Amino acid sequence: PIYRVQHVPAVKDLNTFEPNWPEKTSAEYWRKKFQAMPSRSFLREYQHVHVEEGTLFKAEDMQWKKMLPLKDYDALVFYGDLSYKAAACYKGLVLVGKTGREFHIIHTFLRQSTRTTMVKWLYDLYENTELRHCKRVRYWIEGLFSMDEFVNDFDAEGDQRGYYIPVKADKQPKGDKYERIEATQPFFERRNVWLNIDERESADQVELVDQYLAFEKGSGTMVDGPDAVEGALSKLNTIHRKSQGKYRSGQRSNRHF
């Protein structure tokens, strides 16, 4: 006998979650299941997407340790990837600090949630941690389109709380997302990136590590967390380059060399 094996994914796409077997399950059923488990597990178990862990970012490169007080960092950047196009994408917001050659991922928000939830999380974090005393933190969100609307979400929350976190839209053109994330891999390989050990068990940081381990261009896995971290690393390196620039003023000498 001749056997034919058919691989049918549970849903047609991760935007609508329209099921391929609507008589058995609904889109809402699969949406809730997707939200309740790591994204790479869902893709592997229900979408027949082969996810090879650690293809580029290795498990041994994921390091944890105690973070420094914010005042001890050379520079600090909050960076957000809000992923406003696809409903299944995660909203990522990370605080990364630079100290010497090291980058510390201090706080992580990485969830399938509303913008309001993410904005409230940031304001709550600001009020309940030393962030409220640190004026050197720069707050950015990524994107060329619709970002003004997202900035307004932060301002609307500020209206209710009586103060404003100075979030700014990053409107600089960027290259391919996967190439940018892949370019950060040497930082991990050289053990220059550390995660906050106090958040090691948080669902947000677990998802961030999962997305790094599943990262592979063309695999279809989620990359919103690594994309947010890449944005923060890029901003921190820009700040560092500017701080290292040395300029001298005065009358130019007529001496010839």
C-alpha positions as CSV (number, residue, x, y, z in Angstrom):
1,P,0.0,0.0,0.0
2,I,1.0,3.6,-0.6
3,Y,0.7,6.0,2.3
4,R,0.3,9.7,2.0
5,V,1.0,12.0,5.0
6,Q,-0.6,15.4,5.1
7,H,0.7,18.1,7.4
8,V,-2.2,20.5,8.2
9,P,-1.5,23.4,10.5
10,A,-4.0,24.2,13.2
11,V,-4.6,27.7,12.0
12,K,-4.3,29.4,8.6
13,D,-2.2,32.3,10.0
14,L,-1.3,33.9,13.3
15,N,-3.2,37.1,12.6
16,T,-6.8,35.8,12.5
17,F,-6.2,32.4,14.0
18,E,-8.8,31.1,11.5
19,P,-8.8,27.3,12.1
20,N,-8.3,24.7,9.3
21,W,-10.9,22.5,11.1
22,P,-13.6,25.0,12.1
23,E,-16.1,22.3,12.9
24,K,-13.9,21.3,15.9
25,T,-12.3,24.4,17.2
26,S,-12.7,28.2,17.0
27,A,-10.3,31.0,16.3
28,E,-10.6,32.1,19.9
29,Y,-9.7,28.6,21.1
30,W,-6.4,28.8,19.2
31,R,-5.7,32.4,20.2
32,K,-6.0,31.5,23.9
33,K,-3.8,28.4,23.4
34,F,-1.2,30.5,21.6
35,Q,-1.1,33.0,24.5
36,A,-0.8,30.3,27.1
37,M,2.4,28.7,25.8
38,P,5.8,29.7,24.4
39,S,5.4,30.8,20.8
40,R,8.0,28.4,19.6
41,S,6.2,25.5,21.2
42,F,2.9,26.4,19.5
43,L,4.6,26.6,16.1
44,R,6.3,23.3,16.6
45,E,3.3,21.4,18.0
46,Y,0.4,22.9,16.1
47,Q,1.8,24.6,13.0
48,H,4.3,21.9,11.9
49,V,7.1,24.5,11.9
50,H,10.4,22.9,12.7
51,V,12.1,25.0,15.3
52,E,15.7,24.0,16.0
53,E,16.8,25.5,19.3
54,G,20.1,27.4,19.5
55,T,20.8,27.6,15.8
56,L,22.3,31.1,16.1
57,F,21.8,32.2,19.8
58,K,23.0,29.4,22.1
59,A,21.6,28.5,25.5
60,E,25.0,28.8,27.1
61,D,25.2,32.4,25.9
62,M,22.1,33.3,28.0
63,Q,23.7,34.6,31.2
64,W,22.1,35.9,34.4
65,K,23.4,38.0,37.3
66,K,22.4,40.8,39.7
67,M,21.9,44.1,38.0
68,L,23.7,47.3,39.1
69,P,22.0,50.3,40.6
70,L,20.8,52.5,37.8
71,K,23.1,55.3,38.8
72,D,26.1,53.1,38.1
73,Y,25.5,52.5,34.4
74,D,27.3,54.5,31.7
75,A,24.0,54.8,29.8
76,L,20.4,53.5,29.9
77,V,17.9,53.0,27.2
78,F,14.3,51.8,27.2
79,Y,13.3,50.6,23.8
80,G,10.0,49.3,22.5
81,D,8.9,47.2,19.6
82,L,5.1,47.6,19.6
83,S,4.4,45.4,16.6
84,Y,1.2,47.2,15.5
85,K,0.7,45.2,12.3
86,A,0.1,41.6,13.3
87,A,-2.3,40.7,16.1
88,A,-0.3,37.6,17.1
89,C,2.9,39.5,17.5
90,Y,4.3,40.4,20.9
91,K,4.7,43.9,22.3
92,G,8.3,44.2,23.6
93,L,9.7,46.9,25.9
94,V,13.1,46.4,27.5
95,L,15.4,48.5,29.6
96,V,19.1,47.9,28.8
97,G,22.0,49.4,30.6
98,K,25.6,49.7,29.4
99,T,28.5,49.4,31.8
100,G,32.0,49.1,30.1
101,R,31.7,46.4,27.5
102,E,28.7,44.8,29.1
103,F,25.0,45.2,28.2
104,H,22.5,44.4,31.0
105,I,18.8,43.6,30.1
106,I,17.4,45.0,33.4
107,H,13.6,44.9,32.8
108,T,11.5,43.1,30.2
109,F,7.9,43.4,29.0
110,L,7.1,40.9,26.3
111,R,3.5,39.9,25.9
112,Q,0.6,39.6,23.6
113,S,-1.3,42.4,25.1
114,T,-3.0,45.8,24.5
115,R,-1.0,49.0,24.3
116,T,-2.8,50.2,27.4
117,T,-1.5,47.2,29.4
118,M,2.1,47.9,28.3
119,V,1.9,51.6,29.0
120,K,0.5,51.0,32.5
121,W,3.3,48.5,33.1
122,L,5.9,51.1,32.3
123,Y,4.3,53.8,34.5
124,D,3.9,51.3,37.4
125,L,7.6,50.3,37.0
126,Y,8.6,53.9,37.0
127,E,6.7,54.6,40.2
128,N,7.8,51.4,42.0
129,T,11.5,51.4,41.2
130,E,14.5,53.7,41.1
131,L,13.5,54.8,37.6
132,R,11.7,57.7,39.0
133,H,15.0,59.1,40.4
134,C,17.1,58.4,37.3
135,K,17.0,61.2,34.7
136,R,19.5,59.7,32.3
137,V,17.2,57.0,30.9
138,R,16.2,57.5,27.3
139,Y,12.8,56.2,26.2
140,W,12.3,55.1,22.6
141,I,9.7,53.2,20.6
142,E,10.5,51.9,17.1
143,G,8.7,52.7,13.9
144,L,8.1,55.0,11.0
145,F,4.4,54.6,10.8
146,S,1.6,55.2,13.4
147,M,4.1,55.9,16.1
148,D,2.7,59.3,17.0
149,E,-0.5,57.5,17.9
150,F,1.4,55.2,20.2
151,V,3.3,58.1,21.8
152,N,-0.2,59.6,22.5
153,D,-1.0,56.4,24.5
154,F,1.9,57.2,26.9
155,D,0.8,60.8,27.2
156,A,-2.8,59.8,27.9
157,E,-1.6,57.7,30.8
158,G,0.5,60.6,31.9
159,D,-2.6,62.8,31.9
160,Q,-4.2,60.5,34.5
161,R,-1.1,60.3,36.7
162,G,-0.1,63.9,36.6
163,Y,3.3,63.5,35.1
164,Y,4.8,62.2,31.8
165,I,7.5,59.7,30.8
166,P,9.3,61.3,27.9
167,V,8.8,58.6,25.3
168,K,10.1,59.4,21.8
169,A,9.4,57.8,18.4
170,D,12.5,56.4,16.7
171,K,11.9,57.4,13.1
172,Q,15.3,56.5,11.8
173,P,15.1,54.1,8.8
174,K,16.2,50.6,9.6
175,G,17.4,47.6,7.5
176,D,16.1,44.1,7.6
177,K,14.9,43.1,11.0
178,Y,16.5,39.6,10.9
179,E,19.9,40.9,9.7
180,R,19.9,43.5,12.5
181,I,19.1,40.9,15.2
182,E,21.7,38.5,13.8
183,A,24.3,41.3,13.9
184,T,23.9,41.4,17.7
185,Q,24.9,37.7,18.1
186,P,28.6,38.4,18.7
187,F,27.7,40.4,21.8
188,F,26.1,37.2,23.3
189,E,28.9,34.9,22.1
190,R,31.5,37.1,23.7
191,R,29.5,37.0,27.0
192,N,28.8,40.8,26.9
193,V,25.1,40.4,27.4
194,W,23.6,39.7,30.8
195,L,19.9,39.2,31.9
196,N,18.5,40.2,35.3
197,I,18.6,37.2,37.5
198,D,15.8,38.6,39.6
199,E,13.5,38.3,36.6
200,R,14.7,34.9,35.5
201,E,11.4,33.2,36.3
202,S,9.2,36.0,34.9
203,A,7.1,35.0,31.9
204,D,8.3,38.0,30.0
205,Q,12.0,37.1,30.3
206,V,11.3,33.4,29.7
207,E,9.6,34.4,26.4
208,L,12.6,36.6,25.5
209,V,15.0,33.8,26.0
210,D,12.7,31.4,24.0
211,Q,12.6,33.9,21.1
212,Y,16.4,34.1,21.0
213,L,16.9,30.3,21.1
214,A,14.3,29.8,18.3
215,F,15.7,32.7,16.2
216,E,16.4,31.7,12.6
217,K,15.7,33.8,9.5
218,G,12.7,32.4,7.6
219,S,11.6,30.1,10.5
220,G,8.4,32.1,11.2
221,T,9.1,32.3,14.9
222,M,8.5,35.5,17.0
223,V,11.3,38.0,17.1
224,D,9.7,41.0,18.8
225,G,11.8,40.7,22.0
226,P,15.2,40.4,20.2
227,D,14.1,43.3,17.9
228,A,13.5,45.5,21.0
229,V,16.8,44.5,22.5
230,E,18.6,45.3,19.2
231,G,17.1,48.7,19.2
232,A,18.3,49.4,22.7
233,L,21.8,48.1,21.9
234,S,22.0,50.3,18.8
235,K,21.0,53.4,20.8
236,L,23.4,52.6,23.6
237,N,26.3,52.2,21.1
238,T,25.4,55.6,19.5
239,I,25.4,57.3,22.9
240,H,28.8,55.7,23.7
241,R,30.3,56.8,20.4
242,K,29.1,60.4,20.9
243,S,30.5,60.4,24.5
244,Q,33.9,59.2,23.3
245,G,34.2,62.0,20.7
246,K,36.8,64.6,21.5
247,Y,36.5,68.1,20.1
248,R,38.8,71.0,20.6
249,S,38.1,74.6,19.9
250,G,40.4,77.6,19.4
251,Q,42.5,79.3,16.8
252,R,44.0,77.1,14.2
253,S,47.8,77.0,14.2
254,N,49.7,78.3,11.1
255,R,52.3,75.7,11.6
256,H,52.8,73.4,8.6
257,F,53.5,69.6,9.0
